[in-house]
Each structure stands twice: as C-alpha cells, then as structure tokens.
Amino acid sequence: MAALLLALPILPAAGWAQLAPSPDAPPVSNAPAAPEEESVATFRVNVNLVNVFFTVKGKDGQLVPHMTMGDCTVSEDKEPQKLKSFVAENDQPLTLGILLDTSYSQSRVLQMEQDAGGQFLSRVLRKKDEAFVVSFDVNVDLLQDYTNSPRLLSRALDSAKINAGVSMGSGPVPSSTGPRGTLLYDAVYQASSEKLNQETGRKAMIILTDGEDQGSQHKINDAVAAAQKSNAIIYVILLADVHSYGAFGYSGYSAAKKLAEETGGRVIDVGNNGNKLQAAFEQIEDELRTQYVVTYTPSNTKLDGTYRHLAVECRGDGLKVQVRKGYYAASAEN
C-alpha cells in the first residue's frame, strides 16, 4: 500500500475544491492541441485620473457660478497640471454621511440637531442621491445605512440618544464603571474607509459636534487621511456653548478646522443657536449644488501612494477657492 501511495501523482491543493463539470457543459475535445503561437507581450495601461471638487467665492463670500476651464489652474506639488475636463457640477449624484455627536456635551442641542438635520435631508436629497446616518459617543453606531428616503433618515436621527458612558453605582454618588469619551476621529475614519470609500462622484460628510475628541483609537491625522483617500469633503457644524466647559476650557475648534479645511470643506460655528444652525445647513446645501470638478492625469506618473499637495487658483478680483489640500496617489499594488 505504501508503494502504491508513493506511485500516485501529487495533485495541487487547489484541485481538491474543483467542481464536477455541469451535465449541460459542452463536450471536451480530445483533438491534439494546436501548436503554441509565439507569445505576444501585452502592456497594461494605467489611467490615473484625479478628480478635484471645489467651490469659488467672491470677496463678499457669495458663491461664484459660470467659471470656465480658462479661468482656473491646478497645481500638484507646485507643478501646473494639464486639465482634461472642467465641469460646473450641480446634477451629479450626491452621497452624504451625517455624523451626529451624541456625547453628554450635546445634551442641550441634540433635539435641535435632529430637527434641522431632518429638514436639510428632505430639501437636499434628489432622486439619484443617497445618505447614511452615524452617531458617535463612547461608541460609533450606524443608525441608517444608505437610502434615498428622507423619512428613514429622519427616523434614524430621531432615534439617537445621548450616551455618556456612565453607569450608576449602588451608592448615592454616581460612579463611572464603563468607558467615557467622544469617538469623533474614529467616526470620521470609519465613515470614510467603510462607507464613502466605496462610492463614486460627489461625497460629503456633515458632522454635528463640539469638535472635542476623547478616547478615539485613531488620531486626527488618520481621520483626515481616510477622508482624503475617499475623496470626501467634510463640513463641521460646530455646536458648543464654550462657557459651559468649566475649568478644562474648550479646545474643539482647532480639530474641527483641520478636519474641514484639509478636505475642502469648512467649519460653521453656530454656538447653540437654532437659527444659525438652519442657516448653516442652507449654506452647505448651496455649496454642494454649486461645485466645480476638474480632472487631470498627474504629470508625476509614479504609482507610489504618496501624498500630493493640491492648489487651485481662479482668475478674478478677490476670488477664493475652497478645495482639499491634497490627495493620496494610487499605489501600484492596487
């Protein structure tokens, strides 16, 4: 028996999982194989297009429509790039992520956020658009996956509850036995890498928060990089009553500014004012519907996954361009 086993040919492991041929499969030919032709080398062409979304504003802060390709230039690492296309983008499908801070610091403004967020989604979503809702506190929770239904999204917003991560002890004084924190950076990282990274076209995150992070596993640079790799713009609606932060002080603005400006968005500080919150959503809606998108093939053709700095300039008196600070090049491994 041992001799017989040794005489058997050794089959590759992959062959063990092969399925038997279907009864309807065409018959297998037993004709001699055709002589091998001389192999011809084939070359794989990598078309590495970069899409850059941006908005243009005048000195008065108003959006500027009707720009053309001849009005704007794009530089990558200070090298001018040859544009392939330039489009005023107002009808391409829009993908939105609403990130809602449900930590204890948002107790007084949560209801206001829910109401204003639901109204915004009802106005902004068109037939081809979709959105999802995430809450973050000591956890990061997907409250509603991608949908075009404002009703489902509003229901998800309304389901959000404040979670301070504090459990009550048996004595007269509350004691914390669980995790405490606000996982802002983790929420941005996960929304970017697990949701928005799978989508194409215009993508934006709208974060309603005071900008404070406590306990995230990811750093702010990780969150920014994930958003840039997913080509998502971040808008931060800052809701913070800075006088209520006590002796520790308030430090959320700088983080919110970094998240927004590095990705081509901006921070809108509304304090705890409901009218300002409504106005903030209206401004974001206008900007998302008055965007330009340019495409180009980088003059730096290396597929090395490195970070490339972007700059867009448009001719005109006092015009300001709102655009992400850079992007990560494609990698040869992808």
GUTOR-64249 format. One line per 2 residues: their letters; for each residue z, x, y of N, C-alpha, C. Coordinates in steps of 0.02 Angstrom, whole numbers, plus 50000, padded with zeros to 5 digits. Layout:
// GUTOR-64249
A) Z/X/Y/Z/X/Y/Z/X/Y | ...
// end
This chain:
// GUTOR-64249
MA) 50000/50042/49940/50000/50000/50000/50000/50044/50062 | 50041/50098/50062/50043/50143/50119/49975/50173/50132
AL) 49941/50192/50079/49874/50221/50087/49826/50171/50116 | 49833/50108/50093/49788/50056/50119/49799/50044/50193
LL) 49862/50043/50214/49877/50033/50285/49849/50090/50327 | 49855/50150/50302/49830/50208/50339/49755/50205/50346
AL) 49722/50173/50299/49649/50170/50300/49623/50118/50348 | 49666/50070/50368/49644/50017/50413/49630/50046/50482
PI) 49577/50020/50516/49565/50043/50585/49619/50019/50632 | 49633/50059/50682/49684/50041/50731/49651/49999/50785
LP) 49675/49935/50794/49647/49890/50844/49686/49896/50908 | 49652/49888/50965/49689/49889/51029/49734/49829/51034
AA) 49790/49838/51070/49839/49784/51076/49808/49723/51108 | 49761/49733/51155/49731/49677/51189/49694/49631/51141
GW) 49670/49659/51085/49633/49619/51037/49676/49567/51003 | 49741/49576/51002/49785/49529/50968/49785/49461/51002
AQ) 49773/49461/51067/49778/49399/51104/49710/49364/51112 | 49656/49392/51083/49591/49362/51092/49588/49295/51056
LA) 49554/49246/51088/49547/49180/51058/49486/49178/51013 | 49490/49134/50963/49432/49124/50920/49376/49092/50961
PS) 49312/49107/50945/49258/49077/50984/49256/49002/50976 | 49234/48967/51028/49228/48895/51027/49174/48874/50978
PD) 49182/48817/50943/49129/48793/50898/49064/48779/50936 | 49069/48765/51001/49009/48750/51041/48978/48811/51072
AP) 49006/48869/51058/48980/48930/51088/48911/48946/51060 | 48867/48978/51099/48800/48995/51073/48806/49045/51016
PV) 48757/49044/50970/48760/49090/50913/48757/49163/50936 | 48791/49205/50899/48792/49276/50914/48732/49309/50883
SN) 48695/49348/50922/48634/49381/50897/48653/49442/50856 | 48617/49451/50800/48626/49511/50759/48570/49561/50768
AP) 48527/49548/50818/48471/49593/50830/48497/49661/50854 | 48459/49713/50841/48481/49780/50864/48488/49781/50939
AA) 48536/49819/50962/48549/49823/51033/48490/49856/51068 | 48475/49833/51127/48421/49862/51167/48440/49932/51188
PE) 48392/49975/51194/48409/50043/51215/48441/50043/51284 | 48489/50087/51294/48525/50090/51356/48479/50114/51412
EE) 48482/50078/51468/48444/50098/51526/48484/50150/51566 | 48448/50187/51605/48482/50237/51646/48527/50201/51696
SV) 48590/50221/51697/48638/50188/51740/48620/50199/51814 | 48628/50146/51853/48613/50150/51924/48679/50144/51962
AT) 48691/50191/52006/48753/50190/52044/48754/50130/52091 | 48811/50096/52094/48818/50040/52141/48873/50057/52191
FR) 48864/50035/52252/48911/50051/52305/48943/49987/52330 | 49007/49987/52339/49043/49930/52364/49052/49936/52439
VN) 49028/49887/52475/49032/49888/52547/49094/49850/52570 | 49136/49883/52607/49196/49851/52633/49184/49831/52706
VN) 49183/49766/52718/49175/49741/52786/49245/49726/52813 | 49268/49769/52857/49337/49766/52881/49337/49737/52951
LV) 49334/49670/52956/49334/49637/53021/49405/49625/53045 | 49416/49636/53108/49481/49622/53139/49472/49562/53186
NV) 49515/49512/53177/49516/49454/53221/49574/49461/53270 | 49560/49451/53334/49611/49457/53385/49612/49392/53426
FF) 49668/49356/53422/49677/49295/53462/49715/49312/53525 | 49695/49284/53581/49731/49297/53644/49719/49241/53693
TV) 49762/49238/53744/49755/49192/53799/49752/49231/53864 | 49721/49201/53914/49713/49234/53979/49744/49188/54032
KG) 49784/49218/54076/49816/49179/54130/49802/49212/54197 | 49799/49170/54248/49790/49195/54316/49856/49214/54347
KD) 49852/49234/54412/49912/49255/54447/49963/49199/54454 | 49938/49137/54452/49983/49079/54457/50012/49058/54390
GQ) 49996/49095/54337/50022/49079/54271/49982/49026/54234 | 49930/49000/54265/49890/48948/54233/49839/48979/54185
LV) 49824/48944/54131/49776/48967/54082/49706/48969/54112 | 49668/49021/54094/49600/49030/54120/49549/49016/54065
PH) 49511/48963/54070/49459/48948/54021/49393/48981/54041 | 49343/48974/53999/49273/48992/54014/49263/49067/54022
MT) 49303/49109/53990/49288/49180/53989/49232/49192/53939 | 49195/49248/53948/49140/49265/53903/49150/49335/53876
MG) 49108/49354/53828/49114/49421/53798/49106/49476/53850 | 49065/49465/53899/49055/49516/53951/49115/49524/53996
DC) 49162/49477/53994/49220/49480/54039/49277/49522/54010 | 49277/49533/53945/49336/49563/53912/49317/49624/53870
TV) 49363/49670/53865/49354/49729/53822/49415/49736/53776 | 49403/49765/53718/49455/49776/53668/49458/49850/53651
SE) 49519/49877/53651/49528/49947/53630/49577/49950/53572 | 49562/49996/53526/49607/50008/53470/49628/50081/53473
DK) 49693/50092/53479/49719/50160/53489/49681/50195/53546 | 49670/50157/53600/49638/50179/53663/49564/50193/53656
EP) 49535/50177/53598/49463/50186/53588/49428/50118/53597 | 49379/50113/53643/49343/50049/53652/49307/50029/53588
QK) 49307/49964/53574/49277/49937/53514/49217/49894/53532 | 49167/49894/53488/49107/49853/53498/49120/49784/53468
LK) 49119/49733/53509/49135/49665/53487/49076/49635/53449 | 49092/49601/53395/49041/49565/53356/49036/49492/53378
SF) 49093/49463/53398/49091/49393/53420/49147/49380/53470 | 49137/49328/53510/49186/49309/53560/49181/49232/53565
VA) 49236/49198/53549/49234/49125/53546/49295/49097/53583 | 49283/49046/53623/49338/49007/53651/49361/48958/53597
EN) 49419/48970/53570/49442/48936/53509/49487/48877/53526 | 49461/48817/53518/49504/48758/53529/49498/48706/53474
DQ) 49456/48721/53424/49447/48671/53372/49457/48699/53302 | 49468/48764/53296/49481/48792/53230/49548/48767/53203
PL) 49552/48753/53138/49616/48729/53109/49675/48773/53128 | 49730/48740/53140/49791/48774/53162/49845/48767/53108
TL) 49876/48823/53092/49931/48824/53043/49995/48842/53080 | 50045/48799/53074/50108/48807/53111/50167/48813/53063
GI) 50214/48856/53082/50279/48858/53049/50333/48843/53100 | 50373/48793/53088/50429/48777/53132/50492/48805/53101
LL) 50526/48851/53134/50586/48883/53109/50645/48860/53151 | 50692/48826/53120/50747/48793/53155/50813/48827/53140
DT) 50845/48852/53191/50911/48884/53185/50964/48829/53175 | 50997/48831/53117/51049/48781/53103/51117/48814/53095
SY) 51127/48871/53128/51192/48903/53127/51239/48867/53176 | 51302/48885/53174/51353/48848/53212/51338/48848/53287
SQ) 51307/48903/53312/51295/48908/53384/51247/48855/53410 | 51211/48822/53365/51162/48772/53385/51188/48700/53379
SR) 51252/48693/53368/51281/48626/53356/51264/48577/53412 | 51269/48599/53474/51260/48554/53531/51187/48537/53545
VL) 51140/48576/53519/51070/48566/53538/51026/48545/53479 | 51054/48541/53419/51013/48527/53360/50977/48460/53366
QM) 51012/48408/53386/50980/48342/53391/50922/48344/53442 | 50932/48378/53496/50880/48385/53547/50819/48422/53518
EQ) 50831/48474/53480/50777/48512/53448/50738/48468/53399 | 50774/48429/53360/50742/48386/53311/50696/48334/53344
DA) 50721/48303/53397/50682/48252/53432/50620/48282/53465 | 50629/48337/53502/50573/48368/53537/50522/48397/53488
GG) 50547/48428/53434/50502/48456/53384/50459/48404/53350 | 50489/48347/53334/50451/48293/53303/50396/48266/53349
QF) 50412/48258/53412/50363/48234/53461/50306/48284/53469 | 50323/48348/53471/50273/48400/53477/50223/48398/53419
LS) 50249/48394/53358/50206/48393/53300/50161/48332/53299 | 50187/48276/53321/50146/48215/53324/50088/48223/53372
RV) 50098/48261/53426/50045/48271/53475/49995/48324/53454 | 50021/48379/53427/49979/48438/53419/49937/48438/53355
LR) 49961/48407/53302/49926/48411/53238/49863/48367/53237 | 49808/48399/53221/49745/48363/53212/49729/48359/53137
KK) 49672/48331/53122/49655/48315/53053/49655/48376/53007 | 49631/48433/53032/49625/48493/52990/49686/48539/52994
DE) 49735/48521/53034/49794/48563/53044/49846/48550/52990 | 49893/48597/52983/49949/48588/52937/50008/48627/52963
AF) 50067/48607/52940/50129/48639/52963/50182/48636/52908 | 50232/48680/52915/50290/48678/52871/50353/48687/52913
VV) 50410/48670/52884/50474/48673/52920/50524/48714/52879 | 50556/48761/52912/50608/48804/52881/50671/48800/52924
SF) 50728/48795/52892/50791/48802/52928/50824/48868/52907 | 50862/48897/52952/50897/48960/52935/50966/48960/52966
DV) 51013/48983/52927/51083/48992/52947/51109/49047/52902 | 51157/49032/52858/51177/49082/52808/51127/49084/52751
NV) 51081/49036/52750/51027/49032/52702/50961/49024/52739 | 50906/49032/52703/50840/49016/52728/50811/48962/52681
DL) 50798/48903/52708/50778/48847/52666/50712/48817/52690 | 50666/48805/52643/50604/48770/52658/50618/48695/52654
LQ) 50618/48663/52712/50633/48591/52714/50571/48548/52702 | 50512/48575/52720/50450/48539/52708/50394/48590/52701
DY) 50359/48586/52645/50302/48630/52633/50242/48605/52674 | 50186/48640/52670/50127/48623/52709/50108/48550/52703
TN) 50098/48519/52759/50075/48450/52761/50042/48437/52829 | 50001/48386/52832/49971/48364/52895/50006/48302/52922
SP) 50059/48281/52889/50093/48219/52907/50150/48231/52957 | 50142/48209/53020/50198/48216/53067/50260/48179/53044
RL) 50250/48125/53007/50308/48086/52983/50350/48127/52934 | 50317/48161/52887/50354/48203/52839/50387/48262/52874
LS) 50353/48291/52922/50381/48348/52958/50440/48327/53000 | 50435/48269/53033/50492/48244/53073/50552/48228/53028
RA) 50537/48200/52970/50591/48185/52922/50626/48250/52901 | 50586/48303/52891/50616/48367/52872/50660/48395/52928
LD) 50635/48391/52990/50675/48414/53046/50740/48374/53051 | 50736/48309/53042/50796/48267/53047/50846/48280/52991
SA) 50821/48307/52935/50866/48321/52878/50907/48384/52888 | 50890/48425/52937/50925/48488/52948/50997/48475/52970
KI) 51043/48514/52943/51114/48508/52959/51142/48576/52978 | 51191/48575/53022/51225/48637/53040/51263/48665/52980
NA) 51253/48729/52967/51287/48762/52911/51316/48827/52937 | 51382/48827/52947/51415/48887/52973/51437/48934/52918
GV) 51431/48913/52855/51452/48955/52800/51526/48964/52796 | 51564/48915/52820/51637/48919/52820/51664/48865/52775
SM) 51707/48883/52730/51740/48834/52687/51813/48828/52706 | 51842/48771/52698/51910/48759/52719/51959/48782/52664
GS) 52010/48820/52685/52061/48840/52638/52113/48786/52628 | 52164/48799/52588/52215/48748/52574/52268/48743/52628
GP) 52272/48792/52672/52323/48791/52724/52300/48754/52786 | 52342/48752/52838/52325/48715/52899/52272/48749/52941
VP) 52258/48814/52929/52208/48851/52968/52146/48862/52926 | 52086/48845/52952/52025/48857/52913/52017/48930/52896
SS) 51995/48943/52835/51983/49012/52814/51913/49017/52786 | 51881/49073/52800/51813/49083/52777/51813/49117/52710
TG) 51784/49085/52660/51779/49116/52594/51707/49126/52573 | 51661/49108/52616/51590/49116/52600/51555/49159/52651
PR) 51490/49171/52643/51453/49212/52690/51446/49179/52758 | 51444/49219/52810/51434/49192/52877/51377/49231/52909
GT) 51337/49198/52948/51283/49234/52981/51226/49188/53001 | 51175/49218/53032/51115/49183/53053/51056/49227/53032
LL) 51021/49207/52980/50970/49250/52950/50903/49241/52984 | 50901/49256/53049/50840/49248/53088/50785/49294/53063
YD) 50799/49358/53055/50748/49406/53036/50722/49392/52965 | 50768/49373/52920/50747/49355/52852/50701/49294/52853
AV) 50716/49246/52896/50675/49185/52900/50605/49202/52925 | 50600/49244/52975/50534/49264/53001/50496/49303/52948
YQ) 50530/49349/52914/50498/49389/52862/50471/49346/52806 | 50512/49300/52782/50491/49257/52726/50436/49208/52746
AS) 50442/49179/52805/50390/49132/52827/50323/49168/52835 | 50325/49230/52858/50264/49269/52867/50233/49290/52801
SE) 50274/49320/52758/50247/49351/52697/50237/49301/52640 | 50274/49247/52639/50268/49200/52584/50229/49137/52601
KL) 50220/49122/52666/50185/49061/52685/50122/49077/52726 | 50131/49106/52784/50075/49115/52830/50026/49168/52807
NQ) 50049/49216/52768/50005/49269/52745/49949/49243/52699 | 49959/49184/52671/49909/49155/52625/49856/49115/52662
ET) 49865/49104/52727/49820/49061/52765/49772/49102/52808 | 49718/49068/52830/49669/49100/52873/49667/49062/52940
GR) 49632/49091/52989/49624/49057/53053/49684/49066/53099 | 49693/49018/53144/49746/49021/53194/49813/49005/53161
KA) 49862/49049/53173/49928/49040/53142/49982/49055/53193 | 50033/49013/53193/50087/49025/53241/50153/49002/53211
MI) 50206/49038/53231/50274/49017/53216/50308/48997/53281 | 50343/48941/53279/50383/48919/53336/50456/48920/53312
IL) 50496/48964/53343/50565/48973/53321/50611/48944/53374 | 50653/48898/53355/50704/48869/53399/50771/48901/53382
TD) 50796/48944/53426/50854/48984/53410/50886/49012/53474 | 50945/49040/53466/50975/49077/53522/50958/49152/53518
GE) 50921/49172/53466/50899/49241/53460/50949/49287/53426 | 51008/49262/53410/51059/49304/53378/51047/49307/53302
DQ) 51051/49367/53274/51045/49376/53202/51109/49407/53175 | 51133/49380/53120/51191/49408/53086/51179/49404/53011
GS) 51179/49461/52978/51178/49462/52905/51111/49466/52872 | 51055/49471/52909/50990/49475/52876/50983/49539/52836
QH) 50950/49535/52779/50936/49595/52740/50880/49635/52773 | 50834/49601/52806/50779/49635/52840/50797/49650/52912
KI) 50771/49705/52937/50780/49724/53007/50727/49688/53050 | 50738/49691/53116/50690/49658/53160/50621/49688/53155
ND) 50616/49754/53144/50550/49786/53136/50514/49761/53074 | 50552/49747/53021/50522/49719/52960/50493/49650/52975
AV) 50530/49609/53013/50507/49542/53029/50444/49544/53072 | 50444/49589/53122/50385/49596/53165/50325/49618/53125
AA) 50334/49668/53082/50279/49693/53041/50250/49640/52995 | 50294/49599/52965/50271/49546/52921/50230/49495/52960
AQ) 50252/49478/53020/50214/49430/53061/50147/49460/53082 | 50145/49524/53099/50083/49556/53118/50034/49560/53060
KS) 50060/49574/53000/50016/49577/52941/49988/49509/52923 | 50024/49456/52939/49998/49388/52925/49957/49361/52983
NA) 49951/49401/53037/49912/49382/53096/49939/49318/53128 | 50006/49312/53130/50038/49253/53158/50068/49268/53226
II) 50059/49222/53273/50089/49227/53339/50159/49195/53336 | 50207/49226/53367/50275/49198/53369/50292/49175/53440
YV) 50312/49112/53444/50341/49085/53506/50415/49074/53491 | 50457/49098/53537/50529/49086/53530/50551/49041/53587
IL) 50575/48981/53569/50606/48937/53618/50681/48953/53615 | 50704/48984/53668/50773/49009/53669/50820/48955/53694
LA) 50865/48934/53651/50915/48883/53668/50983/48916/53663 | 51011/48931/53720/51075/48966/53719/51113/48951/53783
DV) 51174/48927/53775/51220/48920/53832/51260/48986/53834 | 51235/49033/53875/51262/49101/53874/51335/49105/53892
HS) 51361/49054/53927/51431/49056/53948/51479/49037/53890 | 51451/49014/53835/51493/48991/53780/51503/49044/53726
YG) 51479/49106/53738/51482/49157/53686/51544/49200/53689 | 51588/49187/53737/51653/49219/53739/51650/49294/53751
AF) 51702/49328/53725/51712/49399/53739/51657/49442/53710 | 51625/49419/53655/51573/49460/53623/51509/49461/53664
GY) 51499/49412/53708/51440/49412/53750/51378/49388/53713 | 51325/49378/53751/51262/49354/53722/51211/49411/53720
SG) 51178/49419/53664/51131/49475/53657/51066/49455/53623 | 51050/49391/53623/50992/49368/53585/50926/49375/53620
YS) 50925/49383/53686/50861/49381/53721/50816/49440/53703 | 50843/49499/53698/50801/49558/53684/50767/49553/53617
AA) 50802/49528/53566/50772/49520/53500/50717/49467/53502 | 50731/49412/53536/50680/49359/53541/50618/49385/53576
KK) 50628/49424/53629/50571/49452/53666/50529/49498/53622 | 50561/49539/53582/50524/49585/53538/50483/49546/53486
LA) 50514/49496/53455/50478/49457/53405/50416/49424/53435 | 50423/49398/53495/50368/49361/53526/50314/49408/53553
EE) 50333/49456/53594/50283/49496/53629/50245/49542/53582 | 50277/49566/53529/50241/49610/53482/50188/49573/53443
TG) 50192/49506/53441/50145/49467/53401/50098/49425/53444 | 50101/49432/53509/50055/49396/53552/50081/49330/53578
GR) 50145/49316/53566/50174/49254/53592/50218/49269/53651 | 50267/49226/53663/50313/49238/53718/50378/49200/53708
VI) 50427/49217/53748/50492/49183/53746/50493/49132/53803 | 50517/49072/53787/50527/49021/53838/50601/49003/53836
DV) 50637/49021/53889/50709/49010/53892/50722/48941/53922 | 50753/48897/53883/50766/48829/53906/50841/48815/53913
GN) 50883/48865/53899/50956/48853/53902/50975/48798/53853 | 51005/48745/53879/51019/48686/53838/50994/48623/53873
NG) 50937/48631/53908/50908/48578/53949/50853/48543/53911 | 50860/48478/53900/50812/48440/53861/50744/48436/53895
NK) 50742/48429/53961/50678/48425/53997/50640/48491/53992 | 50677/48547/53997/50644/48612/53989/50618/48622/53919
LQ) 50653/48595/53870/50630/48601/53801/50564/48563/53791 | 50560/48503/53818/50498/48465/53814/50441/48503/53848
AA) 50456/48531/53907/50405/48569/53943/50382/48631/53904 | 50429/48663/53868/50412/48722/53828/50363/48704/53773
FE) 50375/48649/53739/50329/48627/53686/50260/48612/53716 | 50258/48582/53774/50194/48566/53806/50156/48630/53824
QI) 50191/48681/53848/50159/48744/53865/50130/48777/53802 | 50168/48776/53748/50143/48806/53685/50082/48768/53660
ED) 50085/48702/53664/50027/48662/53644/49965/48681/53683 | 49971/48688/53749/49914/48706/53791/49887/48775/53772
EL) 49932/48823/53760/49910/48891/53744/49874/48893/53676 | 49900/48857/53628/49869/48857/53561/49800/48825/53562
RT) 49788/48781/53611/49723/48747/53616/49677/48781/53667 | 49699/48835/53698/49658/48870/53747/49659/48945/53731
QY) 49639/48961/53670/49639/49030/53647/49568/49057/53644 | 49563/49123/53647/49501/49157/53632/49512/49198/53568
VV) 49458/49208/53531/49462/49252/53473/49401/49298/53474 | 49414/49363/53468/49361/49412/53463/49364/49445/53394
TY) 49307/49466/53369/49305/49502/53306/49268/49568/53316 | 49290/49618/53280/49255/49683/53282/49269/49721/53218
TP) 49225/49768/53203/49236/49815/53148/49263/49879/53178 | 49323/49901/53158/49354/49959/53191/49310/50022/53186
SN) 49309/50060/53240/49274/50124/53239/49310/50173/53193 | 49375/50164/53186/49414/50203/53137/49408/50168/53070
TK) 49366/50194/53026/49349/50161/52963/49397/50176/52906 | 49449/50215/52919/49496/50233/52866/49533/50171/52841
LD) 49535/50162/52776/49574/50108/52745/49642/50136/52724 | 49683/50150/52773/49745/50186/52759/49808/50145/52771
GT) 49801/50081/52790/49859/50038/52800/49902/50056/52859 | 49877/50097/52905/49918/50119/52962/49918/50067/53017
YR) 49967/50074/53061/49972/50029/53119/49925/50052/53173 | 49886/50005/53201/49839/50020/53255/49860/49981/53317
HL) 49862/50014/53374/49880/49982/53437/49820/49946/53467 | 49831/49886/53491/49778/49846/53521/49790/49837/53596
AV) 49735/49832/53633/49739/49816/53704/49677/49775/53722 | 49687/49720/53757/49631/49678/53780/49637/49672/53856
EC) 49582/49685/53889/49580/49679/53962/49522/49633/53982 | 49534/49590/54031/49482/49544/54055/49475/49553/54131
RG) 49412/49554/54153/49398/49565/54224/49415/49502/54264 | 49447/49513/54320/49464/49458/54364/49525/49476/54405
DG) 49533/49444/54461/49588/49460/54506/49655/49439/54477 | 49695/49488/54458/49763/49474/54434/49768/49441/54367
LK) 49715/49444/54325/49718/49411/54260/49765/49448/54213 | 49803/49411/54174/49848/49439/54124/49829/49413/54055
VQ) 49828/49459/54007/49809/49441/53939/49871/49441/53895 | 49879/49388/53857/49935/49382/53809/49907/49392/53739
VR) 49923/49449/53708/49894/49468/53644/49944/49510/53605 | 49936/49511/53540/49981/49551/53499/49972/49625/53514
KG) 50024/49665/53503/50024/49735/53522/49985/49778/53473 | 49973/49753/53412/49937/49793/53364/49930/49757/53298
YY) 49903/49792/53248/49894/49763/53181/49896/49820/53130 | 49902/49801/53068/49901/49850/53013/49832/49851/52980
AA) 49803/49910/52976/49737/49916/52946/49738/49898/52873 | 49681/49880/52847/49676/49867/52775/49690/49930/52736
SA) 49713/49921/52675/49727/49977/52631/49675/49981/52576 | 49658/50040/52556/49608/50050/52503/49632/50020/52437
EN) 49697/50011/52430/49724/49983/52368/49714/49908/52363 | 49702/49874/52421/49695/49802/52421/49624/49780/52404
// end
